Amino acid sequence: MRTIRANWYEYPHLYDIAFGWDPGVEVDFVLEAAARFAAGPVRTCYEPFCGTGRIAIELARRGLAVEAIDLVPAAVDFARDRAARVGVSVRWEVGDAGAWRPVGRIDVLPILIDSFRHASAPGAAEAAVGQFARAVRPGGLLILGLDVGDRPPEVTDEESWVMERDGVTIETAVFDTREPGPAAGTTIVRAVLAVTGDGSPYTLVTDDVMRTYTRASLLDLVTGGGQFETCGVFDRRYDLDKPVHPNSRQADVVCVFRRTSK
Ligand SMILES: C[S@@+](CC[C@H](N)C(=O)[O-])C[C@H]1O[C@@H](n2cnc3c(N)ncnc32)[C@H](O)[C@@H]1O
């Protein structure tokens, strides 16, 4: 079988099938967190690391004014086309989320499914949190869903699943290779997509450099400067009534932070 080694985000038609589950649960969580934890009304949203626009488009469909950015032009083109097809308006940008400042004051800034770990160059995550603090208004929320790597060593960190759309089937496996990345505190995470139904079967393999976190180091990064405070830590059940226990080894967390007035 043919193997392509490339950046999977440059293949948005594949990415969008692999991550093609209904974003409703994630978007419900964002809106419920906003209703519970944000001060004042929530009308504006900024989604950095937006990929093919799963979350941004659904939030726009629910009535928010949304701006979204991704580093990969092909992903943004795909998202723009889809938004036009479903008839919603999103302000799309191509660029580095660590340097970008959205237009206006933002009520809610979600970054889900591990995307923030891509800010892996030295100082990149710190710079991004600084940008988010400039973007989000006091009382607004930053919602970060990511793998904090706190799972016990005997538990595998491979995630795999199968998705199908229009005759194309993609079996996705994502796992930490445990090889260190180029900068301290980073690791190489491999994504393997086995694709059938898109011509002859092939495999797309991507190695991403991702920053590693523990839950404590993540909370410290975001709240250490005093511009965000923690409202709660949840898991991928996306249930606000089921916060993660402080001593839990749950690795896939979704953290809700509120912008302070500092
Ligand atoms: C897991 S995917 C996107 C997921 C998207 N948030 C979702 O929920 O479907 C991560 C995305 O981050 C983008 N990305 C990586 N580094 C970035 C950066 N510095 N600035 C903006 N986007 C970036 C990649 O191109 C990719 O589309």
The ligand as a Gaussian input file, in Angstrom:
#p B3LYP/6-31G(d) Opt

LIG

0 1
 C       -6.510000      19.290000      15.389000
 S       -6.545000      20.425000      14.091000
 C       -7.899000      21.485000      14.240000
 C       -8.978000      21.178000      15.032000
 C      -10.095000      22.141000      15.156000
 N       -9.821000      23.021000      16.279000
 C      -11.285000      21.277000      15.385000
 O      -11.796000      21.259000      16.507000
 O      -11.677000      20.587000      14.445000
 C       -5.269000      21.523000      14.531000
 C       -5.150000      22.702000      13.569000
 O       -4.196000      23.624000      14.104000
 C       -3.584000      24.270000      13.005000
 N       -2.384000      24.952000      13.487000
 C       -1.214000      24.410000      13.906000
 N       -0.371000      25.368000      14.323000
 C       -1.035000      26.548000      14.185000
 C       -0.708000      27.908000      14.461000
 N        0.468000      28.256000      14.985000
 N       -1.615000      28.859000      14.199000
 C       -2.830000      28.541000      13.667000
 N       -3.203000      27.270000      13.392000
 C       -2.322000      26.286000      13.645000
 C       -3.355000      23.145000      12.020000
 O       -3.161000      23.623000      10.701000
 C       -4.655000      22.344000      12.183000
 O       -5.625000      22.709000      11.236000

